[in-house]
Amino acid sequence: MINTERPIGYWLKKLDRLIDGQFERQLGDAGLSRRQWQLLNLLEDGPRSAPELQTELEPFLPDESDELSEALSGLITRGWAASQDNVVSLTETGQAQFGLVRTKVTQLRQSSMAGISPEEYQVTIGVLSRMAANLGLDSDSGSGPIGH
């Protein structure tokens, strides 16, 4: 039985850690982190400047962290992304690898959504977004889908 007496903060942190752990297991063979997946997912939609990537991934990044630059450097070193004039884009290799990795991420999402209807998911997202707004989330933040 699920303990519903715990506060929402507990469940948010717990879920985030579980998602990170599942990403490590699912994407470990490809040597990708959750952050690198998020970068691939964003760049698949088109090139972005480094500041745009920072803004879009800010909710996922610890304060005062180099996690984004490390994740991005890893993708560039592997030849999956390229940076020119501070604009980052996927390479052909990166696009091909994104397609392969997307299958694993889709499986992860499906397993995390087991027993949850699309309506329940939408209600949950609505509640969480209202809570964030209540606590001062800028209305322009969090507008794009990044993936888990």
N, C-alpha and C positions, 0 to 999 in steps of 0.2 A: 504494500500500500504506500502511496506517495504521501509524504509529510507536507501538508498544505499550511502548516503553522509557521513555517520558516518565512522570513521576509523576502520580498522580491529581489533585493540586492544579493542575497545568498544564491538564489536560483540563476540570476544573470551571470554572476562570477563562475558558478559551477558549470553552467552551460558553456561559457566561453572557454574554460579550461578543457572541457570535454571535446569541444570542437577542435581546439588546437591539437589535442592528443590524437584525435581521429585523423586529422590532416597529416600529422607526422607519420602515422601508420600507413595511411592510404597513399601518400605521395612520397614516402621515404625512398621507394625504389627509383623514383625520378630525381631524388635529391632536392625536392622543393619544399619550401616552408609555406605556411598559410599566407604570409605576407607576399611571397613571390607569386603565389596563385592569384592573389588579389591584384597584383600589378599586371600579370598576364591578362586577367579578365578585363581590366580597364583598358589596357593597350590594344586588346583585340578589337575594341570599338573605334580605335584610331589613335594617332600620336597625341601625346600630352606633354606639356612642359613639366619640369621637375616641381615647380610650385603647385601646379594643378594636381599632380599626383599626391603631393604632401597634403593638400587641402582635402582631397577625396578620401585619403586613408587616415586622416588625423584621428577620428574616433577609435581607431584600432591600435594606435601607437602610444607606447608609454611616454610620459613627459621626459624631455631631455634625453631622447634616445636616438641612436644612429641606426635603428633597425631598418628604416626605409632605405637609407643610402646603402646599407649592407645588402639588403635584398635586391635592390636595383643593380648594384655592382656585380652580384652573383649572376644575374640574368645576362648582363652585358658580357661578362667574362666567358659565359657558356656559348655566347653567340646567339642567344634567343632574343635579345633586344639590342638596339643601337641608340646612341645619343649623339645628336649633332646640334650645336647652338642651343644647348639646354632643352631640346625637345627629344623625347624618347619615343621610339616606335618599335614594334615587333619586326624581327627579321623573318625571312621565309622559314627558317628553321624554327623560330619561335612560334610562328603560326601553326606549323605542323605539330609541334610538341603540345601546343595549347589544345589542339583537337584531341590528342591522345589523353591528356590529363583531364580534360573536361569529362570524359566518360567516368573516370574514378570519382570526380567531384559530384557528378550526377548521382552515382550510386550512394555516396555519403549523404547527400541531401535526401534521397529517398528513404534511407534507413532512419535518418533523424526525424522524418515526417510520418513514420509509421503510426497509424492510429489517430492521426490528426487530419481533420477535414480541411479543405481549402477555406471554408468559412471560419473555422476556428483559428486558422493561421492568420487570416485577415483581421479578425477581431483582436488577436494578440498583438499584431503589428500596430493596429490603431491605438490600442491602450498604451503600448510602449512609446509610440510617437507623441501621444498627448502628455504622458508623464515627462518626457524629455522637454516638451514645450513648456510645461508647468515649471520646470526647473531652469528655464532660460535658454533652451536651444534656439539658436538663430534660425529663423524660418527658411533660410536658403540652404542650411546645412542638411546633409544626409539625403540629397535629392536623387542621387544616382545609384543604380544597383551595382554592388561590388561583388556580391557573393559572400559566402560564409567567411 
